[in-house]
Amino acid sequence: MTLATAPILRRKLAPLILLAMVAVLALAGCGNLGEFDERDVARQAEQYYAEKYGDDALVVDVWEDRSYALFGYQSSGRAFCTMSDGQTVLVDFEDGVVGDNRQQDEVTAAYEQRFREELEGCCERLGDAGCEVASAWVNGVPLEEDGFFEGCISTCYWPEDPAGEKNGEVETTVEQSASFFYARYMGDDSFFEQEASRVSLGVPYVEIELSGADADYADGFPTDVPETPAWVAPIEGACRALLPLTDGDAETRVVVYQAGCRDGVPEDTDAAVLSDAENGKLGELSPFDDSDTGADNIGSWLIVEWFPVGKGVYVTSDECGVRLRTGDVELETVESPVSLEELQESGSLERFDEREFAPGAFEAYSLAVAPDLFARLPESVRDKGWFNIMLAYDNQDPQTGLAELGVTPGGLAPTLYEVEKNPAAEDVDSAPPYEVIAMRTETLANGYQYSEPELFADAPTLLVRM
């Protein structure tokens, strides 16, 4: 090698050297396996097990929980210890023993029983309030059946054996799962008090179907809803009673439906209405919306109430903690910034087949919030500057003015479209200038079309009828 060629060689080798250094550093950062004392972990598991159950079971296997990361495996800092009686103890390298799965079946059953008792009491109180409970479900399982917490409480997953190679091929592993509890369950209430700060119920999902007071609305379309429907207080009471199970943290989500509407369509709805349509939702309690820790905080309610804004358009909130009333949202006829021809030429309408456009019905609307609305909304909504709504449209409504225009409504036509400027059009010549969002081809039970847009504090939503 001459002096003239040396710089060239160094320039060629430099990227390779740099890549090698990065690889070494990455391996050093990710390859943290073995940074724990396996014997010490086993000792912790055996001592915990002996103190809890009075057994002298020994650890027969230890598997470090890890996942594959760039250039190697990354440890989660915990290990699963298989005991000689076949049970498993989970040990965190910093915090110590997390718990074991020996009593998972009876503990899960105990949590289900506590939950069931509170919800059955809730159903009785709903009856006292003038509501009849048609059905109640937890995590998709009827309340009266067992198993609605199976695989949901403090569950962890790990492979039976770490993946390895055999005959040049990576062996598959069998994944295991279990619920790990630290306190011992003796059939009394002290267990729930001890375990409350550790347990995770995984946000139980409760669905209740009601009829009667403040729950009977035509076609599952709530209008003129009381400030506090009769079914709210009994449900809130049940959720507050369940707070001690999770150390005061609200976790239970409740969705309330009109009787017969839980699966989407009322039982007596015409078969032409598709089964995945939105129908009969009366309210929803979201545990994590604007809820603080404390015995009296259970989350935020969404109370569904449809109200007309004119031109056959109806609006309701679809955001927990946001209650809309007449006057909170305004619909105004405006001069359209885009013509029907421009929308058709943009190509955005091609995917909406089986719709007949009615040029004579073409009209543009601005849907906007009242000037003072956001000042009255929860802080979390004010901070993000928008919230979700449901928008329904009835082209048979006389207020549409279609009859005066000589337009006869039929099926889904004419209908409303949400129109937005396409941000990609500024950079890509072939991109359509507008994005067009149609209302759903399936309808509400009352036959109204619907969509799920957002309303912004500082920008109205542009709707076009055609």
N, C-alpha and C positions, 0 to 999 in steps of 0.2 A: 504494500500500500504506500503510495506516494503522499507527500504533504498536500498535494493538490486535491487528491481524492478523499482525504481524511474528513474535511468538513461535510462533504456530500454524504459520506457513510454515517456521520454523526446525526445528520438531519433525518436520515432514513430510520436510524435506530431509536431516535428520541421518542417517537410515538409508541413504539413497542415497549420501551422501558417504562414510560408513563403508565401504559395499560397494565403492565405487570405489577407496578407499585399500587395502583388502584385495586387490583384484584387481591393483593396481599392484605391491604387495609380492610377491604370488604370482608375477607375471610376472617380477619381478626375481630371485626365488629360483629359478625353474625354467628361465627362458630363458637358460641359461648356454652356449648354443651359440656357437662362435666364440671361446672363451676359450683357444684354442691357436694356436700359430704353425704354419700348415699347411706352410710351407716348411721349418721346422725338423723337423717330423715326417717329411716326405719325405726330408730329408737323413739322418736317423737310419736310415730304412729302406734307403736306397741304400748307405750306408756299411756297415751290417750285412750286406747281401746281397753286396756286393763282397768283404768279408773272409771270409765263409763259403764262397762258391762261386767267387770269382775272376771274377765276371761284372760287366759295367758296365751292367746293366739299370737303367732309370730308372723313377721313379714316374710313372704316367700318370693316376692318379686317386686321390683320397683321400676316404673317406667316414667321417664321425664317427659312432661307435656311439651311438645315442640311443634313447630310448623316450618315448612320450607320457605326460606328467604333467598335473596340474591346470593349466589356463590355458596350456599350451605343452609344448615338448619338453624332456626332461632328458637331459643328456649323461652317459655312463658314464665319461668320461675316457679314452677310447681311440679309435683310428682304424684302419680297414682300408685299406692302401695297395696298389693294383693296380700290379704291375710290368709293364714293357714286354714281358716274356716270358709274361704271362698269369697268373703266380703272385701270391699275396697275402702281404703282411707285416703283422702285427698289432703296433701300437705303443701302449704305455701312456704317457699324458702325464707321469706321475711316474716310473714305473719303467723306461721305455725300451722297447726291442723285446721283445715276448713270444716271437715265433717266426714261422715261415713254413710254408706248406703244400706246398712243392716236393717233399719226400720223403715225404709222408704215406702213400702206398701201400706203399713198401718198408719204412718204419718200422713201420707197422701189422703187416705180414707178419712182421717181425723179432720184434715183441713176441708175436705169436701163436705163433711157433716156440719162443721161450723158454718160454712158458706151456705149450705142448703137450709139450715135452720133460720138464718137471718133473712134469706130470700123468701122462704115460706111465710115468715112473719110479715114481710113486705107485701106479699100477695094478699094476706088477710087484711092488712091496713088499707090496701088499694080497694078491696071490697067495701070496707067501711066508708071509704071516700066516694063511693058510687061508681067505681070502675070494676068491671069484670075481667079477670085475667084469662085470656083464651089459651095462652101457652107461655112458658118461660124456659129459656135455654141458657146454658153456660158453655162457652167455647164450642158451640155447635151441638151440644149434647143436652137432651131434655133434663130439666132440673131434677126430676124424680129418679133419673137413672144414675148409676155410678160411672166413674171414669172421666169426668169433665176436667180433672186436674192431672190426669195421667200424662207423664212426660212434660209437665209444665212448671213444676215447682223445683227451684234450685237445681236445675239439671245441668250436668256436664257431660261432655263427649270425649272419648279417647279410643284409640285402636287397641286391640287385644295384644298385639305385638308391634314394635316399630318396624317400618318397612325396611326390607333388606334385599339383597340380590341372591339369586340362586340360579346356577347354570347360565349366568349372564343376563338373566331377566329379573326385573323388579317384582317381588312377590306382593300380592294384594293383601291388605289387612282387613280384619273384621272390626267394624266400629262398634263400640259399646257405649251405653249411656246409663246414667243413674242420677237419682236425686240425693244430694248429700246434706245431712243435718247434723248439727253439732250437739245440741242438747238431747238428753234421753227422754223419750216419750213414755210416760207412766200412766196415761189415761186421764190426767188432770189438766187444769188450766195453766199451771205453772210452766208447762212446756212452751205454750204459745207466747208467754211473756219473755221467756229466755231466748226463744228462736226469732222473735219478731224483727230484731235489728239485722239478722243475717239472711232471712228467707227472701226469696223472690218468687212471686206468684205469676210473673209473666204477663201482667195486665189482663186479668180475667175479662172476657167479653160476654156480657149479659144482654140477651135480647128478650123483650117482653112485648106480647101482643095484648092490646086492651080494647075494650068497648065500654060504652057508658059515658059517664061524666067527662066532658072535655076531650073525648076520644072518638066520637062519632061524627065524621065529616063525609060529605058526599064524595065518592070516588077517591077517598084518601087524599083530599085536597083541603087541608086545614085553612079556614078563614075565620076572622073575628075571634081569635084565640084569647082567652083571659090572660091577664098579666102573669098569673101563676096558675097553670092548669092543676086540677085536683090531684093528678098522679105524681106531681113533683115531690111533695113533702114526704110521702111514704118511701119513695125511692131514695131520697136524700138521707132519710133516717136509717135505712138499711146500710147504705154506703158508709155512713159515719160509724155505725156499729161494727163494721168490718175493718176500720182503720187500725185498731190495736193489733190485728194480725200481721200488719206490716210496719209496726213501730210508728204509726201515725202518718205514713206516706200514702197518699191517695193513689190507688192503682186500678180500681175497677172502672171499666168503661161500660156504660149502659146505653142501649139504643131502644127506643120505644116506638112501636108500630101500632097502627090501627089493626084490629082483629082481622086475620086472614091475609095480611099484606107482607108478612115477614119474608117470604120467598120472592117478593117483587110484584106480584099481581094478585089482586083480590080473587077469591075463589070463584066468584060469579062474573068475572070479567070476560068479555067476548074473547074467543080463542085467537082472533086476529091480532090482539095485542101481545107483543113478544114478552117472554117470561123474564127478561133481564131489565125491564123498564123500572124506573124509580117510582115507587108508589107507597102511600100510606105511612111515611115516616113522620112521627109526631114530635120527636125530640131526641137529643143525644147528650149524655153527660160525658165530657172528656176529662179524665183525671189530671192531665198534664198541662191544660190550658189555664194560665193565670192562677195556678194553685200554689199556695205556700204551705210549708210544713206546719202542722198544727191540727188539733183535734176537730176544729170546726171547718176546715178547708177540704172540700171534696172535689174541686175542679170547677169547670165552667159548663153551663148549659147552652145548648142550641135548641131553641124553641121554634119549630117550623110554623110559619104563618104566611100564606100567600096573600098578596094584595095587588089590585090592578094599578097600572101606571098609564093606561090609555092605549088605544090602537090595538086592543086585544092582547096586550102584553101583561104578564103577571111576574112578580118577583118575590123571592124569599131568600133569607140568609142561608148559607151553607157553611158557616164558620162558627164554631163554638165560642160563646161569649159575645156574639153580635146578634142583637135582636132588632130587626127592621120593622118600622111602622110606616103607615101611609104618610107620605111627604118626605121620607128619608131618601128616597130614590126618585128621580124625575126623568121623564121621557119627553124629548122635544123634537119636533120635526125640523130638520135642517136641510140646507142645500147640499146635495151629494157631491163629495169631492171626486167621485169616480162614477162613470156611466156603466150601464149594463153591458154595453159593447166592450168597454175596457176590461171589465171583469171577465167576460167570456174570452177575450183575446189573451188575457194573462195566463190562461191554461189552468188556473187554480180550481175551476169548477168542473173539470173533466172527471174527477173521481166521484162526483155526486151523481151517479146514474139514477135512472128511474124517477127523476124529478122533472116536471114540466115548468119552465119559467113563464111568468105572466108579465110581459113588458108593461102592460097597462097598470099594474100594481106597484111599479117601481117607485120607491120612496125611501128616504134616508132618515135615520133617527139618531139622536145623541142621548145616551143613557148615562146619567151622572149622579153623583151623590149630592145631597143638600150641603150648602156651605158649612154648616156647623156640625155635620154628622161625625166626622173623625175626632173632633174634640170630645165627643161623648163616648167614644169607643175605648176598649181596653188598651193599655199602654203598648202591649205587644203588637196589636193591630196598627196603632198609630206609627210605631217604629218602622214597620215594613211597608206601610203606605198603601196597602191593598187588602182585600178580603174576598173570599169565595161567595158566590151567590148561585141560585138556581133560577133560570129564566124559562118561563113557559109562554107559549103562543097559541091563541085560539083564532084561527082565520074565519070562524063562523060568527065571531062577536060583531054585532052591528057597529060598535065603535071603531072598527077597522076602517070604515068608510069605503070598503070595496064595492058595495052595492052602488054607491053614487058614481063610482068609476066604471061601472058596467062589467066588473070582474066577478065571476062566480067561483067561490072557493071549492076545492075538491081535493080530497086526500091530503097530501103534504104540500100542495101548491095552492096559492102562493105561500111562501114561508119566509122566515128571517134568516139572514146570514150575518155573522160577525166579520167585519173587514178590518184588517190591520196592514200597515205598511210592512213590506218584506225587507228586513234589514240587509239581507244578502244581496238585494238588487243594487245597492250602492257599489258593490265590489265585483259582482258577476253580471255581465251583460245579458246572459241568457236567462237569468233568474226572473220570475214574474214580479212585477212591481207591488203586487198585493197578495196577502194570504187571506183566504176565505174559509171561515169555519161555519159549518152548517149545524142546524139543530139536528137532534137524533132522528133516525128513521123509525125507531120504535117510539111510542108515545106514552104519556101518562095514562092512567086508567080512565080518566075522563076524556081521552082523545086529544089532549093538548100536546103539541110538540114541545121539546125542552132541550136546554143546553146547560152547561156548567161553566160560565165565564168568571172573570174576576172584575171587581170594580176598584178603580184606583182613585186616590185622593186628588191627584192633580191632572188627570187626563180622562175625559169621558170615553165611553165605549161607543164605537160607531157600528150601528146596525143598518142593514139594507134589506128592504122587503122586495121580493121579485118572484 
